Amino acid sequence: MSGDVRARLEAGEQLVGTFAGLRDPAACEVLGALGFDAVCIDGEHGAMGIETIERLVAATERGGSASALVRVAGNDPVAIATALDTGAAGIVVPRVESGAEAAAAVDAARYPPLGRRGIGPSRAARYGAGVLDYRQRANDELLLAIQVETWAAVQRLDDLLAVEGVDLLFVGPTDLASSMGLNDPAGPEMRETIAGVLERARAAARRTGIFAFGPDDAADWLEAGVNLVLMGSDLTWLGRGARDALAPLRRPPLRP
């Protein structure tokens, strides 16, 4: 199992991670070595299959102390089970809008008696050599996060908070803003909406997470008490780094 992100959150730590959307394992190794607490491999928006996801989970483990998470393509029991079989420390399930959908995610991610996940000789279970050990630990150690990223989810937030087995509610500001007809995911109306979600989650003793667009945004959410901030992605850092390096070289030359 790749990392101890759930245990650290339960111990009260605030963690900072990032997304990985590139298919090259080297990117995850680099991110894992830089000091991020978690690398979330993006199976929703990244163009990758389960074989690639498994390689990226292993690469994150090689990189350092970062826990490997996987954002699955959707709330599908096969997608959830195969993502966990790669050895990931947890999953993020997108577009969860009701208590029934949250319960379905729990059902797919947890072994009996908490759910109906099947047992197999996966990488997570050391290809069969550690099946019993993995099965005994998985329900207690794997992180299950569900995304609150639509107005419908906000309206049914109490139903989501009532579902046992969900470890963390993760807010997706961009999709949430889009579903509310707003153009600015960091604008005042969005901030107010997100603050309300965070407050209600804390009142229900639930941990929270959010996507941050950069360091300043991440610092604001950590100060607001968010437990897990996933900031940017490998694509973000590649683009910003290249742009910032190139910008001073493209300035108009001084006239003599």
Summary of the structure (lengths in Angstrom):
residues: 256
radius of gyration: 18.7
end to end distance: 62.5
largest distance: 78.1
contacts: 869
relative contact order: 0.14
helix: 48%
strand: 17%
